[in-house]
Amino acid sequence: MAHFIAIAECGSLGAAARRLGLSQPALSKSLRALEAELQVPLVHRTAHGARLTRYGRSFYARARAAQSELARAEEELRALAGGGAGSVAFGFGPVAAKVIVPEVVSAFRRQFPDAGVRLMEGFVHQLVPLVRDGALDFAVGPGLPEFRTDASLKFRPVFHYERVVIARRGHALVRGDSLRDVATAEWLTFEPQGTLEQLFTRLGLPAPRAVVQSDSADATIELLARTDMLGILPRPMLGADPRLAVVPVREPLPPFTVGMFVRADTPLTRAAQVMSRLVTEVGRRVAASRRTHR
């Protein structure tokens, strides 16, 4: 299985053999044995490398997750036997990065100074597949419906934040008091395609005429500050940036629910359990504090 994963990730038997320290004939023999056992072709060999078949693509997703779980199991056993502190890898979105991650990681390091920690910032649609295939222990992000209905995942709500309409300070539409007044603007969103349109539809409003999707938190803020685009963002993303202002619309916007995505059928390691507990504790405390001082 490890040999097949290397072939899939390297794109050729030669490159995979070099990564594994094997001869190419030995790797070919291993691949043939795996294909014989599964009774399907996994790899299509070409003059330019190795391409996964449809069977290979399906098996790769499961094999990679299985390999990650085996590595975690070995690591956890070593930690239980006193041979290590373990490690944790988790992802988070721009809201969590700004308001909770520094405190969470600092608290974790005080408890596990020798543990390995891997942090990955991204948007939920980028992070959740990495949780599903085992590359991340868990991901912190908004509980979007398309992921909350995935049977292979569990979503644990942690905290909520107000969503607001944001524009550059001095924008002519800042004086509007309804989403209907600003619906004709050009919109910017970092949520998956269609989420903004669904929000307008639920409020009984026509969908925005133009929507730009951004997969960068920094680019989102800069575009809102430097152009006439509008965005609906969690209030913490506004920060103290003097270039941005809230458009005071009267329609109630659904709250921004942030939580943890974990695999449904796999327990977290001890290190990941502690990190997830800290995420919950710090997240709820910080959110409550912000509501009190708003």
C-alpha positions as CSV (number, residue, x, y, z in Angstrom):
1,M,0.0,0.0,0.0
2,A,2.8,2.4,0.9
3,H,4.5,1.6,-2.5
4,F,1.2,2.4,-4.4
5,I,0.8,5.7,-2.5
6,A,4.4,6.7,-3.5
7,I,3.6,5.9,-7.1
8,A,0.4,8.0,-7.0
9,E,2.1,10.9,-5.4
10,C,5.3,10.8,-7.5
11,G,3.6,10.3,-10.8
12,S,6.0,7.6,-12.1
13,L,7.5,4.3,-10.9
14,G,11.0,5.6,-11.3
15,A,10.5,8.6,-9.0
16,A,8.6,6.5,-6.5
17,A,11.4,3.9,-6.5
18,R,13.9,6.6,-5.7
19,R,11.8,8.0,-2.9
20,L,11.4,4.5,-1.4
21,G,15.0,3.4,-1.9
22,L,13.9,0.4,-4.1
23,S,14.7,-0.8,-7.5
24,Q,12.1,-0.1,-10.2
25,P,11.6,-3.8,-10.9
26,A,10.9,-4.5,-7.2
27,L,8.4,-1.7,-7.1
28,S,6.7,-3.0,-10.3
29,K,6.4,-6.4,-8.7
30,S,4.9,-5.0,-5.5
31,L,2.3,-3.0,-7.6
32,R,1.4,-6.1,-9.6
33,A,0.9,-8.1,-6.4
34,L,-1.5,-5.4,-5.0
35,E,-3.4,-5.2,-8.3
36,A,-3.7,-9.0,-8.3
37,E,-5.0,-9.0,-4.7
38,L,-7.6,-6.3,-5.5
39,Q,-8.4,-7.8,-8.9
40,V,-8.4,-4.4,-10.6
41,P,-5.8,-2.2,-12.4
42,L,-4.7,0.7,-10.3
43,V,-2.1,2.3,-12.5
44,H,-1.9,2.9,-16.2
45,R,1.7,3.1,-17.3
46,T,2.6,5.5,-20.1
47,A,5.8,6.7,-21.7
48,H,5.5,9.9,-19.6
49,G,4.9,8.2,-16.2
50,A,2.1,6.5,-14.3
51,R,-1.5,7.6,-14.2
52,L,-4.0,6.3,-11.8
53,T,-7.0,4.5,-13.2
54,R,-10.5,5.2,-11.8
55,Y,-9.9,2.3,-9.5
56,G,-6.6,3.7,-8.5
57,R,-8.0,7.1,-7.7
58,S,-10.7,5.6,-5.5
59,F,-8.2,3.3,-3.7
60,Y,-5.7,6.1,-3.2
61,A,-8.1,8.2,-1.1
62,R,-8.7,5.2,1.2
63,A,-5.1,4.0,1.2
64,R,-3.8,7.4,2.2
65,A,-6.3,7.7,5.1
66,A,-5.4,4.2,6.2
67,Q,-1.7,5.0,6.2
68,S,-2.3,8.1,8.2
69,E,-4.2,6.2,10.8
70,L,-1.6,3.5,11.1
71,A,1.1,6.2,11.6
72,R,-1.1,7.8,14.3
73,A,-1.7,4.4,16.0
74,E,2.1,3.7,16.2
75,E,2.7,7.2,17.5
76,E,0.1,6.9,20.2
77,L,1.4,3.6,21.3
78,R,4.9,5.0,21.6
79,A,3.5,7.9,23.7
80,L,1.6,5.6,26.0
81,A,4.8,3.6,26.5
82,G,6.7,6.7,27.4
83,G,8.6,7.0,24.2
84,G,7.3,10.4,23.0
85,A,4.8,13.1,23.4
86,G,3.0,12.5,20.1
87,S,2.0,15.1,17.6
88,V,-1.1,17.0,16.3
89,A,-1.9,18.6,13.0
90,F,-4.9,20.8,12.6
91,G,-6.2,23.4,10.2
92,F,-8.1,26.6,10.8
93,G,-9.8,29.5,8.9
94,P,-8.9,33.2,9.1
95,V,-11.3,33.9,12.0
96,A,-9.8,31.2,14.2
97,A,-6.3,32.3,13.1
98,K,-6.9,35.8,14.3
99,V,-8.7,35.2,17.6
100,I,-7.8,31.9,19.1
101,V,-4.9,30.0,17.5
102,P,-2.0,31.9,19.2
103,E,-3.5,31.4,22.7
104,V,-4.4,27.7,22.0
105,V,-1.0,26.8,20.7
106,S,0.8,28.6,23.5
107,A,-1.3,26.7,26.1
108,F,-0.7,23.4,24.4
109,R,3.0,23.9,24.3
110,R,3.1,24.5,28.0
111,Q,1.5,21.1,28.5
112,F,3.3,19.3,25.8
113,P,6.7,21.1,25.2
114,D,8.1,18.1,23.2
115,A,5.0,17.4,21.0
116,G,5.1,18.0,17.3
117,V,2.6,20.6,16.1
118,R,1.6,21.3,12.5
119,L,-0.6,24.3,11.7
120,M,-2.4,24.9,8.4
121,E,-4.4,28.0,7.6
122,G,-7.0,27.7,4.9
123,F,-10.7,27.9,4.0
124,V,-13.0,25.1,5.1
125,H,-13.5,23.7,1.7
126,Q,-9.7,23.3,1.5
127,L,-9.2,21.8,5.0
128,V,-12.1,19.4,5.3
129,P,-10.8,17.0,2.6
130,L,-7.5,16.8,4.5
131,V,-9.4,15.8,7.6
132,R,-11.3,13.2,5.7
133,D,-8.1,11.6,4.3
134,G,-6.2,11.8,7.6
135,A,-3.7,14.5,6.7
136,L,-5.1,16.6,9.5
137,D,-6.4,15.5,12.9
138,F,-9.2,18.1,12.8
139,A,-10.1,21.4,11.2
140,V,-11.6,24.6,12.8
141,G,-14.0,26.5,10.5
142,P,-17.6,27.4,9.6
143,G,-20.1,24.6,9.7
144,L,-21.2,24.9,6.1
145,P,-24.2,22.6,5.3
146,E,-22.4,20.6,2.5
147,F,-19.8,19.4,5.0
148,R,-22.1,18.9,8.0
149,T,-24.1,16.3,6.1
150,D,-21.0,14.2,5.2
151,A,-21.4,10.9,7.1
152,S,-17.7,10.4,7.3
153,L,-17.3,13.6,9.4
154,K,-18.6,15.0,12.7
155,F,-19.0,18.7,13.3
156,R,-18.8,20.1,16.8
157,P,-20.0,23.7,17.2
158,V,-17.6,25.8,19.3
159,F,-18.6,29.4,19.0
160,H,-20.6,31.9,17.0
161,Y,-19.8,35.3,15.5
162,E,-21.9,38.0,14.0
163,R,-21.7,38.4,10.3
164,V,-21.7,42.0,8.9
165,V,-21.7,43.7,5.5
166,I,-18.3,45.4,5.0
167,A,-17.2,48.1,2.5
168,R,-14.4,50.6,2.2
169,R,-14.8,53.6,4.4
170,G,-16.5,56.4,2.4
171,H,-18.2,54.0,0.0
172,A,-21.4,55.6,-1.3
173,L,-23.4,52.5,-0.3
174,V,-22.3,52.6,3.4
175,R,-25.3,54.8,4.0
176,G,-27.7,52.1,2.8
177,D,-29.9,50.5,5.5
178,S,-31.1,47.4,3.6
179,L,-29.4,44.6,1.6
180,R,-31.9,45.5,-1.1
181,D,-30.2,48.9,-1.4
182,V,-26.8,47.3,-2.0
183,A,-27.7,44.1,-3.9
184,T,-26.6,45.7,-7.2
185,A,-23.0,46.2,-6.0
186,E,-20.2,43.9,-6.9
187,W,-19.7,41.3,-4.1
188,L,-16.7,39.5,-2.8
189,T,-16.9,36.3,-0.8
190,F,-14.6,33.7,0.7
191,E,-17.3,31.1,1.2
192,P,-18.0,28.4,-1.3
193,Q,-19.7,29.4,-4.6
194,G,-23.4,29.9,-4.2
195,T,-23.4,30.6,-0.4
196,L,-23.9,34.3,-0.9
197,E,-26.7,33.8,-3.4
198,Q,-28.5,31.4,-1.1
199,L,-28.3,34.0,1.7
200,F,-30.0,36.6,-0.4
201,T,-32.6,34.1,-1.6
202,R,-33.5,33.1,2.0
203,L,-34.0,36.8,2.8
204,G,-36.4,37.1,-0.1
205,L,-33.9,39.3,-2.1
206,P,-32.7,39.0,-5.7
207,A,-29.3,37.3,-6.0
208,P,-26.3,39.6,-6.4
209,R,-25.5,40.3,-10.0
210,A,-21.7,39.8,-9.7
211,V,-19.8,37.7,-7.2
212,V,-16.0,37.3,-6.9
213,Q,-14.9,34.3,-4.9
214,S,-11.6,34.7,-3.0
215,D,-9.6,31.9,-1.3
216,S,-7.3,34.4,0.4
217,A,-8.2,36.3,3.6
218,D,-5.6,38.9,3.0
219,A,-6.7,39.5,-0.6
220,T,-10.3,39.7,0.6
221,I,-9.5,42.5,3.1
222,E,-7.4,44.4,0.6
223,L,-10.0,44.2,-2.2
224,L,-12.7,45.5,0.1
225,A,-10.5,48.3,1.3
226,R,-9.3,49.4,-2.2
227,T,-12.3,48.8,-4.5
228,D,-16.1,49.3,-4.4
229,M,-16.8,45.6,-3.7
230,L,-18.9,44.7,-0.7
231,G,-18.5,41.5,1.4
232,I,-20.4,39.7,4.1
233,L,-17.8,38.6,6.7
234,P,-17.5,37.6,10.3
235,R,-17.1,40.7,12.4
236,P,-13.6,39.7,13.7
237,M,-12.2,39.8,10.2
238,L,-13.0,43.5,10.2
239,G,-10.5,44.0,13.1
240,A,-9.3,47.6,13.6
241,D,-8.6,48.3,10.0
242,P,-9.5,52.0,9.6
243,R,-10.1,51.6,5.9
244,L,-13.2,49.4,6.4
245,A,-16.7,50.2,7.7
246,V,-19.8,48.2,8.5
247,V,-22.8,48.8,6.3
248,P,-25.7,48.9,8.8
249,V,-28.3,46.8,7.1
250,R,-31.5,46.0,9.0
251,E,-31.9,42.4,7.7
252,P,-30.7,39.8,10.3
253,L,-27.8,37.9,8.9
254,P,-27.4,34.3,10.0
255,P,-24.6,34.0,12.6
256,F,-21.2,32.6,11.7
257,T,-20.9,29.3,13.5
258,V,-17.3,28.0,13.9
259,G,-16.6,24.5,15.0
260,M,-14.4,21.5,14.6
261,F,-14.6,18.9,11.8
262,V,-13.3,15.5,12.9
263,R,-13.5,12.0,11.3
264,A,-16.6,10.2,12.5
265,D,-15.1,6.8,12.8
266,T,-11.6,7.6,14.3
267,P,-10.8,8.7,17.8
268,L,-8.4,11.6,18.2
269,T,-4.9,10.9,19.7
270,R,-4.2,12.1,23.2
271,A,-2.3,15.2,21.9
272,A,-5.1,16.0,19.4
273,Q,-7.7,15.6,22.2
274,V,-5.9,18.2,24.3
275,M,-5.6,20.6,21.4
276,S,-9.2,20.3,20.5
277,R,-10.3,20.8,24.1
278,L,-8.2,24.0,24.2
279,V,-9.8,25.2,20.9
280,T,-13.2,24.8,22.5
281,E,-12.3,26.5,25.8
282,V,-10.5,29.4,24.3
283,G,-12.9,29.8,21.4
284,R,-16.0,30.0,23.7
285,R,-14.3,32.3,26.2
286,V,-13.1,34.7,23.6
287,A,-16.4,34.8,21.8
288,A,-18.3,35.4,25.0
289,S,-15.8,38.2,25.9
290,R,-16.4,39.9,22.5
291,R,-20.2,39.8,22.9
292,T,-19.9,41.4,26.4
293,H,-17.7,44.2,25.2
294,R,-19.4,44.9,21.9
